[in-house]
Amino acid sequence: MSKYPCPQCQKALTWNPANPHRPFCSERCQQLDLGAWASGDYAIAGDELENDFSSALLESVDQQD
C-alpha cells in the first residue's frame, strides 16, 4: 500500500480505503481543512473578473433592464 502524509498535520499514513476521513488521518484534520476553505484561507489563483462568468451574466441582465 502507498504511504503519504496527511495534508493537514503531515502524519505518515498508509492509504486505506476503510479510513472514512482519507486523505486525512482523522476527522479533526478533515474539519480543519474544510474550515480553512470556508474562511478563505485557501483560494484557487486566478483573475476574478475573467473567471467570474456568472457575474458578467448578471451585469448584462441589469444593463438590459
PDBQT receptor file of N, H, CA, C and O in Angstrom, charges set to zero:
ATOM      1  N   MET A   1       0.839  -1.187   0.000  1.00  0.00    +0.000 N 
ATOM      2  CA  MET A   1       0.000   0.000   0.000  1.00  0.00    +0.000 C 
ATOM      3  C   MET A   1       0.881   1.246   0.000  1.00  0.00    +0.000 C 
ATOM      4  O   MET A   1       2.009   1.226   0.491  1.00  0.00    +0.000 OA
ATOM      5  N   SER A   2       0.349   2.318  -0.553  1.00  0.00    +0.000 N 
ATOM      6  H   SER A   2      -0.568   2.335  -0.952  1.00  0.00    +0.000 HD
ATOM      7  CA  SER A   2       1.093   3.576  -0.670  1.00  0.00    +0.000 C 
ATOM      8  C   SER A   2       1.122   4.331   0.646  1.00  0.00    +0.000 C 
ATOM      9  O   SER A   2       0.151   4.341   1.403  1.00  0.00    +0.000 OA
ATOM     10  N   LYS A   3       2.259   4.962   0.901  1.00  0.00    +0.000 N 
ATOM     11  H   LYS A   3       3.048   4.954   0.287  1.00  0.00    +0.000 HD
ATOM     12  CA  LYS A   3       2.407   5.840   2.065  1.00  0.00    +0.000 C 
ATOM     13  C   LYS A   3       2.297   7.282   1.580  1.00  0.00    +0.000 C 
ATOM     14  O   LYS A   3       2.758   7.624   0.491  1.00  0.00    +0.000 OA
ATOM     15  N   TYR A   4       1.674   8.124   2.416  1.00  0.00    +0.000 N 
ATOM     16  H   TYR A   4       1.299   7.846   3.300  1.00  0.00    +0.000 HD
ATOM     17  CA  TYR A   4       1.522   9.541   2.084  1.00  0.00    +0.000 C 
ATOM     18  C   TYR A   4       1.345  10.331   3.382  1.00  0.00    +0.000 C 
ATOM     19  O   TYR A   4       0.970   9.751   4.401  1.00  0.00    +0.000 OA
ATOM     20  N   PRO A   5       1.607  11.644   3.367  1.00  0.00    +0.000 N 
ATOM     21  CA  PRO A   5       1.404  12.466   4.564  1.00  0.00    +0.000 C 
ATOM     22  C   PRO A   5      -0.029  13.004   4.612  1.00  0.00    +0.000 C 
ATOM     23  O   PRO A   5      -0.622  13.296   3.574  1.00  0.00    +0.000 OA
ATOM     24  N   CYS A   6      -0.571  13.131   5.803  1.00  0.00    +0.000 N 
ATOM     25  H   CYS A   6      -0.089  12.893   6.646  1.00  0.00    +0.000 HD
ATOM     26  CA  CYS A   6      -1.865  13.795   5.981  1.00  0.00    +0.000 C 
ATOM     27  C   CYS A   6      -1.708  15.226   5.468  1.00  0.00    +0.000 C 
ATOM     28  O   CYS A   6      -0.747  15.896   5.845  1.00  0.00    +0.000 OA
ATOM     29  N   PRO A   7      -2.607  15.712   4.632  1.00  0.00    +0.000 N 
ATOM     30  CA  PRO A   7      -2.473  17.067   4.092  1.00  0.00    +0.000 C 
ATOM     31  C   PRO A   7      -2.503  18.164   5.164  1.00  0.00    +0.000 C 
ATOM     32  O   PRO A   7      -2.018  19.271   4.929  1.00  0.00    +0.000 OA
ATOM     33  N   GLN A   8      -3.064  17.866   6.326  1.00  0.00    +0.000 N 
ATOM     34  H   GLN A   8      -3.458  16.966   6.517  1.00  0.00    +0.000 HD
ATOM     35  CA  GLN A   8      -3.175  18.879   7.370  1.00  0.00    +0.000 C 
ATOM     36  C   GLN A   8      -2.025  18.830   8.370  1.00  0.00    +0.000 C 
ATOM     37  O   GLN A   8      -1.374  19.847   8.611  1.00  0.00    +0.000 OA
ATOM     38  N   CYS A   9      -1.765  17.660   8.956  1.00  0.00    +0.000 N 
ATOM     39  H   CYS A   9      -2.293  16.833   8.760  1.00  0.00    +0.000 HD
ATOM     40  CA  CYS A   9      -0.770  17.569  10.033  1.00  0.00    +0.000 C 
ATOM     41  C   CYS A   9       0.529  16.882   9.619  1.00  0.00    +0.000 C 
ATOM     42  O   CYS A   9       1.483  16.832  10.395  1.00  0.00    +0.000 OA
ATOM     43  N   GLN A  10       0.564  16.356   8.402  1.00  0.00    +0.000 N 
ATOM     44  H   GLN A  10      -0.211  16.396   7.771  1.00  0.00    +0.000 HD
ATOM     45  CA  GLN A  10       1.746  15.694   7.837  1.00  0.00    +0.000 C 
ATOM     46  C   GLN A  10       2.075  14.345   8.473  1.00  0.00    +0.000 C 
ATOM     47  O   GLN A  10       3.149  13.799   8.218  1.00  0.00    +0.000 OA
ATOM     48  N   LYS A  11       1.181  13.796   9.291  1.00  0.00    +0.000 N 
ATOM     49  H   LYS A  11       0.309  14.239   9.498  1.00  0.00    +0.000 HD
ATOM     50  CA  LYS A  11       1.388  12.474   9.876  1.00  0.00    +0.000 C 
ATOM     51  C   LYS A  11       1.489  11.446   8.751  1.00  0.00    +0.000 C 
ATOM     52  O   LYS A  11       0.701  11.491   7.807  1.00  0.00    +0.000 OA
ATOM     53  N   ALA A  12       2.451  10.517   8.839  1.00  0.00    +0.000 N 
ATOM     54  H   ALA A  12       3.091  10.481   9.607  1.00  0.00    +0.000 HD
ATOM     55  CA  ALA A  12       2.630   9.490   7.806  1.00  0.00    +0.000 C 
ATOM     56  C   ALA A  12       1.480   8.490   7.892  1.00  0.00    +0.000 C 
ATOM     57  O   ALA A  12       1.167   7.972   8.964  1.00  0.00    +0.000 OA
ATOM     58  N   LEU A  13       0.858   8.229   6.742  1.00  0.00    +0.000 N 
ATOM     59  H   LEU A  13       1.112   8.650   5.871  1.00  0.00    +0.000 HD
ATOM     60  CA  LEU A  13      -0.280   7.320   6.666  1.00  0.00    +0.000 C 
ATOM     61  C   LEU A  13      -0.072   6.285   5.578  1.00  0.00    +0.000 C 
ATOM     62  O   LEU A  13       0.712   6.488   4.652  1.00  0.00    +0.000 OA
ATOM     63  N   THR A  14      -0.774   5.186   5.698  1.00  0.00    +0.000 N 
ATOM     64  H   THR A  14      -1.411   5.021   6.451  1.00  0.00    +0.000 HD
ATOM     65  CA  THR A  14      -0.849   4.192   4.643  1.00  0.00    +0.000 C 
ATOM     66  C   THR A  14      -2.241   4.298   4.043  1.00  0.00    +0.000 C 
ATOM     67  O   THR A  14      -3.235   4.305   4.770  1.00  0.00    +0.000 OA
ATOM     68  N   TRP A  15      -2.318   4.381   2.711  1.00  0.00    +0.000 N 
ATOM     69  H   TRP A  15      -1.512   4.375   2.120  1.00  0.00    +0.000 HD
ATOM     70  CA  TRP A  15      -3.624   4.518   2.052  1.00  0.00    +0.000 C 
ATOM     71  C   TRP A  15      -4.493   3.328   2.406  1.00  0.00    +0.000 C 
ATOM     72  O   TRP A  15      -4.126   2.182   2.145  1.00  0.00    +0.000 OA
ATOM     73  N   ASN A  16      -5.651   3.601   3.004  1.00  0.00    +0.000 N 
ATOM     74  H   ASN A  16      -5.949   4.531   3.217  1.00  0.00    +0.000 HD
ATOM     75  CA  ASN A  16      -6.553   2.554   3.438  1.00  0.00    +0.000 C 
ATOM     76  C   ASN A  16      -7.975   2.949   3.069  1.00  0.00    +0.000 C 
ATOM     77  O   ASN A  16      -8.504   3.907   3.633  1.00  0.00    +0.000 OA
ATOM     78  N   PRO A  17      -8.608   2.242   2.141  1.00  0.00    +0.000 N 
ATOM     79  CA  PRO A  17      -9.975   2.574   1.744  1.00  0.00    +0.000 C 
ATOM     80  C   PRO A  17     -10.973   2.526   2.906  1.00  0.00    +0.000 C 
ATOM     81  O   PRO A  17     -12.057   3.101   2.811  1.00  0.00    +0.000 OA
ATOM     82  N   ALA A  18     -10.621   1.854   3.986  1.00  0.00    +0.000 N 
ATOM     83  H   ALA A  18      -9.741   1.386   4.063  1.00  0.00    +0.000 HD
ATOM     84  CA  ALA A  18     -11.518   1.773   5.140  1.00  0.00    +0.000 C 
ATOM     85  C   ALA A  18     -11.491   3.047   5.988  1.00  0.00    +0.000 C 
ATOM     86  O   ALA A  18     -12.361   3.230   6.840  1.00  0.00    +0.000 OA
ATOM     87  N   ASN A  19     -10.512   3.930   5.773  1.00  0.00    +0.000 N 
ATOM     88  H   ASN A  19      -9.806   3.781   5.081  1.00  0.00    +0.000 HD
ATOM     89  CA  ASN A  19     -10.432   5.177   6.529  1.00  0.00    +0.000 C 
ATOM     90  C   ASN A  19     -11.479   6.146   5.981  1.00  0.00    +0.000 C 
ATOM     91  O   ASN A  19     -11.346   6.611   4.849  1.00  0.00    +0.000 OA
ATOM     92  N   PRO A  20     -12.516   6.458   6.759  1.00  0.00    +0.000 N 
ATOM     93  CA  PRO A  20     -13.580   7.334   6.249  1.00  0.00    +0.000 C 
ATOM     94  C   PRO A  20     -13.139   8.795   6.083  1.00  0.00    +0.000 C 
ATOM     95  O   PRO A  20     -13.864   9.587   5.482  1.00  0.00    +0.000 OA
ATOM     96  N   HIS A  21     -11.973   9.157   6.600  1.00  0.00    +0.000 N 
ATOM     97  H   HIS A  21     -11.384   8.513   7.089  1.00  0.00    +0.000 HD
ATOM     98  CA  HIS A  21     -11.510  10.543   6.540  1.00  0.00    +0.000 C 
ATOM     99  C   HIS A  21     -10.410  10.759   5.518  1.00  0.00    +0.000 C 
ATOM    100  O   HIS A  21      -9.883  11.867   5.411  1.00  0.00    +0.000 OA
ATOM    101  N   ARG A  22     -10.046   9.722   4.759  1.00  0.00    +0.000 N 
ATOM    102  H   ARG A  22     -10.473   8.822   4.846  1.00  0.00    +0.000 HD
ATOM    103  CA  ARG A  22      -8.938   9.858   3.814  1.00  0.00    +0.000 C 
ATOM    104  C   ARG A  22      -9.211  10.991   2.838  1.00  0.00    +0.000 C 
ATOM    105  O   ARG A  22     -10.359  11.159   2.429  1.00  0.00    +0.000 OA
ATOM    106  N   PRO A  23      -8.250  11.749   2.458  1.00  0.00    +0.000 N 
ATOM    107  CA  PRO A  23      -6.815  11.552   2.629  1.00  0.00    +0.000 C 
ATOM    108  C   PRO A  23      -6.295  12.047   3.971  1.00  0.00    +0.000 C 
ATOM    109  O   PRO A  23      -5.086  12.028   4.203  1.00  0.00    +0.000 OA
ATOM    110  N   PHE A  24      -7.179  12.489   4.860  1.00  0.00    +0.000 N 
ATOM    111  H   PHE A  24      -8.161  12.504   4.672  1.00  0.00    +0.000 HD
ATOM    112  CA  PHE A  24      -6.762  12.981   6.172  1.00  0.00    +0.000 C 
ATOM    113  C   PHE A  24      -6.636  11.828   7.154  1.00  0.00    +0.000 C 
ATOM    114  O   PHE A  24      -7.191  10.751   6.938  1.00  0.00    +0.000 OA
ATOM    115  N   CYS A  25      -5.898  12.064   8.236  1.00  0.00    +0.000 N 
ATOM    116  H   CYS A  25      -5.447  12.939   8.411  1.00  0.00    +0.000 HD
ATOM    117  CA  CYS A  25      -5.695  11.000   9.224  1.00  0.00    +0.000 C 
ATOM    118  C   CYS A  25      -6.867  10.881  10.181  1.00  0.00    +0.000 C 
ATOM    119  O   CYS A  25      -7.081   9.822  10.772  1.00  0.00    +0.000 OA
ATOM    120  N   SER A  26      -7.635  11.967  10.340  1.00  0.00    +0.000 N 
ATOM    121  H   SER A  26      -7.461  12.826   9.860  1.00  0.00    +0.000 HD
ATOM    122  CA  SER A  26      -8.715  11.956  11.321  1.00  0.00    +0.000 C 
ATOM    123  C   SER A  26      -9.795  12.954  10.931  1.00  0.00    +0.000 C 
ATOM    124  O   SER A  26      -9.615  13.766  10.023  1.00  0.00    +0.000 OA
ATOM    125  N   GLU A  27     -10.913  12.876  11.631  1.00  0.00    +0.000 N 
ATOM    126  H   GLU A  27     -11.059  12.217  12.368  1.00  0.00    +0.000 HD
ATOM    127  CA  GLU A  27     -11.996  13.833  11.404  1.00  0.00    +0.000 C 
ATOM    128  C   GLU A  27     -11.536  15.248  11.757  1.00  0.00    +0.000 C 
ATOM    129  O   GLU A  27     -11.929  16.213  11.103  1.00  0.00    +0.000 OA
ATOM    130  N   ARG A  28     -10.708  15.367  12.788  1.00  0.00    +0.000 N 
ATOM    131  H   ARG A  28     -10.389  14.582  13.320  1.00  0.00    +0.000 HD
ATOM    132  CA  ARG A  28     -10.199  16.674  13.203  1.00  0.00    +0.000 C 
ATOM    133  C   ARG A  28      -9.446  17.349  12.054  1.00  0.00    +0.000 C 
ATOM    134  O   ARG A  28      -9.717  18.506  11.733  1.00  0.00    +0.000 OA
ATOM    135  N   CYS A  29      -8.517  16.642  11.442  1.00  0.00    +0.000 N 
ATOM    136  H   CYS A  29      -8.297  15.701  11.703  1.00  0.00    +0.000 HD
ATOM    137  CA  CYS A  29      -7.756  17.213  10.326  1.00  0.00    +0.000 C 
ATOM    138  C   CYS A  29      -8.678  17.536   9.144  1.00  0.00    +0.000 C 
ATOM    139  O   CYS A  29      -8.499  18.550   8.471  1.00  0.00    +0.000 OA
ATOM    140  N   GLN A  30      -9.643  16.687   8.904  1.00  0.00    +0.000 N 
ATOM    141  H   GLN A  30      -9.789  15.863   9.451  1.00  0.00    +0.000 HD
ATOM    142  CA  GLN A  30     -10.598  16.915   7.815  1.00  0.00    +0.000 C 
ATOM    143  C   GLN A  30     -11.388  18.206   8.068  1.00  0.00    +0.000 C 
ATOM    144  O   GLN A  30     -11.573  19.005   7.150  1.00  0.00    +0.000 OA
ATOM    145  N   GLN A  31     -11.852  18.413   9.300  1.00  0.00    +0.000 N 
ATOM    146  H   GLN A  31     -11.701  17.763  10.046  1.00  0.00    +0.000 HD
ATOM    147  CA  GLN A  31     -12.626  19.602   9.646  1.00  0.00    +0.000 C 
ATOM    148  C   GLN A  31     -11.769  20.869   9.640  1.00  0.00    +0.000 C 
ATOM    149  O   GLN A  31     -12.247  21.935   9.253  1.00  0.00    +0.000 OA
ATOM    150  N   LEU A  32     -10.521  20.762  10.061  1.00  0.00    +0.000 N 
ATOM    151  H   LEU A  32     -10.132  19.895  10.375  1.00  0.00    +0.000 HD
ATOM    152  CA  LEU A  32      -9.621  21.915   9.999  1.00  0.00    +0.000 C 
ATOM    153  C   LEU A  32      -9.425  22.375   8.557  1.00  0.00    +0.000 C 
ATOM    154  O   LEU A  32      -9.428  23.573   8.277  1.00  0.00    +0.000 OA
ATOM    155  N   ASP A  33      -9.256  21.428   7.652  1.00  0.00    +0.000 N 
ATOM    156  H   ASP A  33      -9.254  20.454   7.879  1.00  0.00    +0.000 HD
ATOM    157  CA  ASP A  33      -9.075  21.749   6.236  1.00  0.00    +0.000 C 
ATOM    158  C   ASP A  33     -10.339  22.389   5.662  1.00  0.00    +0.000 C 
ATOM    159  O   ASP A  33     -10.262  23.390   4.949  1.00  0.00    +0.000 OA
ATOM    160  N   LEU A  34     -11.490  21.814   5.970  1.00  0.00    +0.000 N 
ATOM    161  H   LEU A  34     -11.552  21.001   6.549  1.00  0.00    +0.000 HD
ATOM    162  CA  LEU A  34     -12.753  22.368   5.489  1.00  0.00    +0.000 C 
ATOM    163  C   LEU A  34     -12.953  23.790   6.020  1.00  0.00    +0.000 C 
ATOM    164  O   LEU A  34     -13.386  24.677   5.284  1.00  0.00    +0.000 OA
ATOM    165  N   GLY A  35     -12.636  23.999   7.293  1.00  0.00    +0.000 N 
ATOM    166  H   GLY A  35     -12.284  23.279   7.890  1.00  0.00    +0.000 HD
ATOM    167  CA  GLY A  35     -12.754  25.333   7.873  1.00  0.00    +0.000 C 
ATOM    168  C   GLY A  35     -11.842  26.347   7.199  1.00  0.00    +0.000 C 
ATOM    169  O   GLY A  35     -12.226  27.504   7.025  1.00  0.00    +0.000 OA
ATOM    170  N   ALA A  36     -10.648  25.931   6.821  1.00  0.00    +0.000 N 
ATOM    171  H   ALA A  36     -10.336  24.992   6.963  1.00  0.00    +0.000 HD
ATOM    172  CA  ALA A  36      -9.724  26.835   6.131  1.00  0.00    +0.000 C 
ATOM    173  C   ALA A  36     -10.284  27.247   4.770  1.00  0.00    +0.000 C 
ATOM    174  O   ALA A  36     -10.166  28.410   4.385  1.00  0.00    +0.000 OA
ATOM    175  N   TRP A  37     -10.883  26.325   4.047  1.00  0.00    +0.000 N 
ATOM    176  H   TRP A  37     -10.979  25.380   4.360  1.00  0.00    +0.000 HD
ATOM    177  CA  TRP A  37     -11.516  26.672   2.764  1.00  0.00    +0.000 C 
ATOM    178  C   TRP A  37     -12.687  27.624   2.998  1.00  0.00    +0.000 C 
ATOM    179  O   TRP A  37     -12.838  28.614   2.282  1.00  0.00    +0.000 OA
ATOM    180  N   ALA A  38     -13.516  27.325   4.001  1.00  0.00    +0.000 N 
ATOM    181  H   ALA A  38     -13.393  26.521   4.582  1.00  0.00    +0.000 HD
ATOM    182  CA  ALA A  38     -14.714  28.130   4.263  1.00  0.00    +0.000 C 
ATOM    183  C   ALA A  38     -14.371  29.547   4.698  1.00  0.00    +0.000 C 
ATOM    184  O   ALA A  38     -15.098  30.486   4.373  1.00  0.00    +0.000 OA
ATOM    185  N   SER A  39     -13.276  29.715   5.428  1.00  0.00    +0.000 N 
ATOM    186  H   SER A  39     -12.686  28.953   5.692  1.00  0.00    +0.000 HD
ATOM    187  CA  SER A  39     -12.901  31.050   5.908  1.00  0.00    +0.000 C 
ATOM    188  C   SER A  39     -12.093  31.841   4.882  1.00  0.00    +0.000 C 
ATOM    189  O   SER A  39     -11.794  33.015   5.102  1.00  0.00    +0.000 OA
ATOM    190  N   GLY A  40     -11.741  31.215   3.776  1.00  0.00    +0.000 N 
ATOM    191  H   GLY A  40     -11.983  30.261   3.598  1.00  0.00    +0.000 HD
ATOM    192  CA  GLY A  40     -10.996  31.911   2.730  1.00  0.00    +0.000 C 
ATOM    193  C   GLY A  40      -9.493  31.840   2.885  1.00  0.00    +0.000 C 
ATOM    194  O   GLY A  40      -8.761  32.529   2.174  1.00  0.00    +0.000 OA
ATOM    195  N   ASP A  41      -9.016  31.000   3.822  1.00  0.00    +0.000 N 
ATOM    196  H   ASP A  41      -9.610  30.441   4.400  1.00  0.00    +0.000 HD
ATOM    197  CA  ASP A  41      -7.566  30.853   3.968  1.00  0.00    +0.000 C 
ATOM    198  C   ASP A  41      -6.935  30.208   2.743  1.00  0.00    +0.000 C 
ATOM    199  O   ASP A  41      -5.783  30.484   2.408  1.00  0.00    +0.000 OA
ATOM    200  N   TYR A  42      -7.694  29.351   2.079  1.00  0.00    +0.000 N 
ATOM    201  H   TYR A  42      -8.630  29.127   2.351  1.00  0.00    +0.000 HD
ATOM    202  CA  TYR A  42      -7.239  28.720   0.839  1.00  0.00    +0.000 C 
ATOM    203  C   TYR A  42      -8.023  29.343  -0.307  1.00  0.00    +0.000 C 
ATOM    204  O   TYR A  42      -9.196  29.685  -0.155  1.00  0.00    +0.000 OA
ATOM    205  N   ALA A  43      -7.378  29.484  -1.438  1.00  0.00    +0.000 N 
ATOM    206  H   ALA A  43      -6.425  29.206  -1.561  1.00  0.00    +0.000 HD
ATOM    207  CA  ALA A  43      -8.042  30.010  -2.618  1.00  0.00    +0.000 C 
ATOM    208  C   ALA A  43      -7.357  29.461  -3.858  1.00  0.00    +0.000 C 
ATOM    209  O   ALA A  43      -6.174  29.123  -3.832  1.00  0.00    +0.000 OA
ATOM    210  N   ILE A  44      -8.101  29.380  -4.923  1.00  0.00    +0.000 N 
ATOM    211  H   ILE A  44      -9.062  29.656  -4.943  1.00  0.00    +0.000 HD
ATOM    212  CA  ILE A  44      -7.546  28.959  -6.205  1.00  0.00    +0.000 C 
ATOM    213  C   ILE A  44      -7.181  30.227  -6.963  1.00  0.00    +0.000 C 
ATOM    214  O   ILE A  44      -8.035  31.084  -7.190  1.00  0.00    +0.000 OA
ATOM    215  N   ALA A  45      -5.928  30.349  -7.352  1.00  0.00    +0.000 N 
ATOM    216  H   ALA A  45      -5.235  29.653  -7.167  1.00  0.00    +0.000 HD
ATOM    217  CA  ALA A  45      -5.439  31.557  -8.012  1.00  0.00    +0.000 C 
ATOM    218  C   ALA A  45      -6.127  31.764  -9.356  1.00  0.00    +0.000 C 
ATOM    219  O   ALA A  45      -6.452  30.812 -10.066  1.00  0.00    +0.000 OA
ATOM    220  N   GLY A  46      -6.336  33.012  -9.678  1.00  0.00    +0.000 N 
ATOM    221  H   GLY A  46      -6.073  33.786  -9.101  1.00  0.00    +0.000 HD
ATOM    222  CA  GLY A  46      -6.918  33.353 -10.962  1.00  0.00    +0.000 C 
ATOM    223  C   GLY A  46      -7.428  34.781 -10.943  1.00  0.00    +0.000 C 
ATOM    224  O   GLY A  46      -7.544  35.395  -9.883  1.00  0.00    +0.000 OA
ATOM    225  N   ASP A  47      -7.725  35.295 -12.099  1.00  0.00    +0.000 N 
ATOM    226  H   ASP A  47      -7.631  34.796 -12.960  1.00  0.00    +0.000 HD
ATOM    227  CA  ASP A  47      -8.274  36.637 -12.239  1.00  0.00    +0.000 C 
ATOM    228  C   ASP A  47      -9.767  36.576 -11.966  1.00  0.00    +0.000 C 
ATOM    229  O   ASP A  47     -10.510  35.935 -12.709  1.00  0.00    +0.000 OA
ATOM    230  N   GLU A  48     -10.214  37.243 -10.900  1.00  0.00    +0.000 N 
ATOM    231  H   GLU A  48      -9.611  37.764 -10.296  1.00  0.00    +0.000 HD
ATOM    232  CA  GLU A  48     -11.619  37.170 -10.515  1.00  0.00    +0.000 C 
ATOM    233  C   GLU A  48     -12.544  37.633 -11.627  1.00  0.00    +0.000 C 
ATOM    234  O   GLU A  48     -13.562  36.992 -11.886  1.00  0.00    +0.000 OA
ATOM    235  N   LEU A  49     -12.215  38.722 -12.281  1.00  0.00    +0.000 N 
ATOM    236  H   LEU A  49     -11.388  39.243 -12.070  1.00  0.00    +0.000 HD
ATOM    237  CA  LEU A  49     -13.083  39.240 -13.330  1.00  0.00    +0.000 C 
ATOM    238  C   LEU A  49     -13.165  38.293 -14.512  1.00  0.00    +0.000 C 
ATOM    239  O   LEU A  49     -14.236  38.100 -15.086  1.00  0.00    +0.000 OA
ATOM    240  N   GLU A  50     -12.053  37.712 -14.870  1.00  0.00    +0.000 N 
ATOM    241  H   GLU A  50     -11.183  37.870 -14.403  1.00  0.00    +0.000 HD
ATOM    242  CA  GLU A  50     -12.017  36.817 -16.013  1.00  0.00    +0.000 C 
ATOM    243  C   GLU A  50     -12.739  35.501 -15.730  1.00  0.00    +0.000 C 
ATOM    244  O   GLU A  50     -13.357  34.922 -16.623  1.00  0.00    +0.000 OA
ATOM    245  N   ASN A  51     -12.659  35.038 -14.494  1.00  0.00    +0.000 N 
ATOM    246  H   ASN A  51     -12.157  35.509 -13.769  1.00  0.00    +0.000 HD
ATOM    247  CA  ASN A  51     -13.236  33.744 -14.147  1.00  0.00    +0.000 C 
ATOM    248  C   ASN A  51     -14.654  33.827 -13.624  1.00  0.00    +0.000 C 
ATOM    249  O   ASN A  51     -15.300  32.790 -13.472  1.00  0.00    +0.000 OA
ATOM    250  N   ASP A  52     -15.164  35.003 -13.344  1.00  0.00    +0.000 N 
ATOM    251  H   ASP A  52     -14.639  35.845 -13.467  1.00  0.00    +0.000 HD
ATOM    252  CA  ASP A  52     -16.478  35.122 -12.760  1.00  0.00    +0.000 C 
ATOM    253  C   ASP A  52     -17.535  35.303 -13.841  1.00  0.00    +0.000 C 
ATOM    254  O   ASP A  52     -18.086  36.391 -14.013  1.00  0.00    +0.000 OA
ATOM    255  N   PHE A  53     -17.807  34.233 -14.559  1.00  0.00    +0.000 N 
ATOM    256  H   PHE A  53     -17.359  33.350 -14.419  1.00  0.00    +0.000 HD
ATOM    257  CA  PHE A  53     -18.738  34.239 -15.683  1.00  0.00    +0.000 C 
ATOM    258  C   PHE A  53     -20.142  34.608 -15.230  1.00  0.00    +0.000 C 
ATOM    259  O   PHE A  53     -20.832  35.358 -15.920  1.00  0.00    +0.000 OA
ATOM    260  N   SER A  54     -20.576  34.099 -14.089  1.00  0.00    +0.000 N 
ATOM    261  H   SER A  54     -20.016  33.490 -13.528  1.00  0.00    +0.000 HD
ATOM    262  CA  SER A  54     -21.944  34.350 -13.634  1.00  0.00    +0.000 C 
ATOM    263  C   SER A  54     -22.161  35.830 -13.322  1.00  0.00    +0.000 C 
ATOM    264  O   SER A  54     -23.251  36.346 -13.568  1.00  0.00    +0.000 OA
ATOM    265  N   SER A  55     -21.160  36.523 -12.790  1.00  0.00    +0.000 N 
ATOM    266  H   SER A  55     -20.275  36.103 -12.590  1.00  0.00    +0.000 HD
ATOM    267  CA  SER A  55     -21.298  37.950 -12.518  1.00  0.00    +0.000 C 
ATOM    268  C   SER A  55     -21.444  38.730 -13.820  1.00  0.00    +0.000 C 
ATOM    269  O   SER A  55     -22.218  39.685 -13.893  1.00  0.00    +0.000 OA
ATOM    270  N   ALA A  56     -20.713  38.331 -14.830  1.00  0.00    +0.000 N 
ATOM    271  H   ALA A  56     -20.084  37.556 -14.771  1.00  0.00    +0.000 HD
ATOM    272  CA  ALA A  56     -20.822  39.004 -16.124  1.00  0.00    +0.000 C 
ATOM    273  C   ALA A  56     -22.230  38.836 -16.691  1.00  0.00    +0.000 C 
ATOM    274  O   ALA A  56     -22.782  39.771 -17.272  1.00  0.00    +0.000 OA
ATOM    275  N   LEU A  57     -22.803  37.665 -16.526  1.00  0.00    +0.000 N 
ATOM    276  H   LEU A  57     -22.354  36.906 -16.053  1.00  0.00    +0.000 HD
ATOM    277  CA  LEU A  57     -24.172  37.450 -16.991  1.00  0.00    +0.000 C 
ATOM    278  C   LEU A  57     -25.153  38.330 -16.221  1.00  0.00    +0.000 C 
ATOM    279  O   LEU A  57     -26.063  38.908 -16.816  1.00  0.00    +0.000 OA
ATOM    280  N   LEU A  58     -24.980  38.435 -14.923  1.00  0.00    +0.000 N 
ATOM    281  H   LEU A  58     -24.242  37.966 -14.440  1.00  0.00    +0.000 HD
ATOM    282  CA  LEU A  58     -25.864  39.270 -14.113  1.00  0.00    +0.000 C 
ATOM    283  C   LEU A  58     -25.744  40.734 -14.503  1.00  0.00    +0.000 C 
ATOM    284  O   LEU A  58     -26.751  41.438 -14.569  1.00  0.00    +0.000 OA
ATOM    285  N   GLU A  59     -24.525  41.205 -14.764  1.00  0.00    +0.000 N 
ATOM    286  H   GLU A  59     -23.707  40.633 -14.711  1.00  0.00    +0.000 HD
ATOM    287  CA  GLU A  59     -24.325  42.596 -15.171  1.00  0.00    +0.000 C 
ATOM    288  C   GLU A  59     -25.011  42.881 -16.495  1.00  0.00    +0.000 C 
ATOM    289  O   GLU A  59     -25.596  43.951 -16.667  1.00  0.00    +0.000 OA
ATOM    290  N   SER A  60     -24.950  41.939 -17.439  1.00  0.00    +0.000 N 
ATOM    291  H   SER A  60     -24.474  41.071 -17.299  1.00  0.00    +0.000 HD
ATOM    292  CA  SER A  60     -25.588  42.162 -18.740  1.00  0.00    +0.000 C 
ATOM    293  C   SER A  60     -27.110  42.180 -18.596  1.00  0.00    +0.000 C 
ATOM    294  O   SER A  60     -27.769  42.921 -19.326  1.00  0.00    +0.000 OA
ATOM    295  N   VAL A  61     -27.680  41.418 -17.709  1.00  0.00    +0.000 N 
ATOM    296  H   VAL A  61     -27.144  40.817 -17.116  1.00  0.00    +0.000 HD
ATOM    297  CA  VAL A  61     -29.121  41.441 -17.465  1.00  0.00    +0.000 C 
ATOM    298  C   VAL A  61     -29.521  42.742 -16.830  1.00  0.00    +0.000 C 
ATOM    299  O   VAL A  61     -30.553  43.304 -17.199  1.00  0.00    +0.000 OA
ATOM    300  N   ASP A  62     -28.736  43.257 -15.873  1.00  0.00    +0.000 N 
ATOM    301  H   ASP A  62     -27.898  42.800 -15.574  1.00  0.00    +0.000 HD
ATOM    302  CA  ASP A  62     -29.032  44.534 -15.222  1.00  0.00    +0.000 C 
ATOM    303  C   ASP A  62     -28.997  45.682 -16.220  1.00  0.00    +0.000 C 
ATOM    304  O   ASP A  62     -29.808  46.602 -16.123  1.00  0.00    +0.000 OA
ATOM    305  N   GLN A  63     -28.081  45.648 -17.169  1.00  0.00    +0.000 N 
ATOM    306  H   GLN A  63     -27.422  44.900 -17.248  1.00  0.00    +0.000 HD
ATOM    307  CA  GLN A  63     -27.952  46.717 -18.146  1.00  0.00    +0.000 C 
ATOM    308  C   GLN A  63     -29.116  46.712 -19.128  1.00  0.00    +0.000 C 
ATOM    309  O   GLN A  63     -29.462  47.757 -19.680  1.00  0.00    +0.000 OA
ATOM    310  N   GLN A  64     -29.722  45.557 -19.351  1.00  0.00    +0.000 N 
ATOM    311  H   GLN A  64     -29.442  44.708 -18.903  1.00  0.00    +0.000 HD
ATOM    312  CA  GLN A  64     -30.851  45.459 -20.288  1.00  0.00    +0.000 C 
ATOM    313  C   GLN A  64     -32.140  46.000 -19.677  1.00  0.00    +0.000 C 
ATOM    314  O   GLN A  64     -33.035  46.436 -20.400  1.00  0.00    +0.000 OA
ATOM    315  N   ASP A  65     -32.237  45.974 -18.345  1.00  0.00    +0.000 N 
ATOM    316  H   ASP A  65     -31.509  45.619 -17.757  1.00  0.00    +0.000 HD
ATOM    317  CA  ASP A  65     -33.473  46.425 -17.674  1.00  0.00    +0.000 C 
ATOM    318  C   ASP A  65     -33.609  47.905 -17.632  1.00  0.00    +0.000 C 
ATOM    319  O   ASP A  65     -34.593  48.420 -17.102  1.00  0.00    +0.000 OA
TER     320      ASP A  65
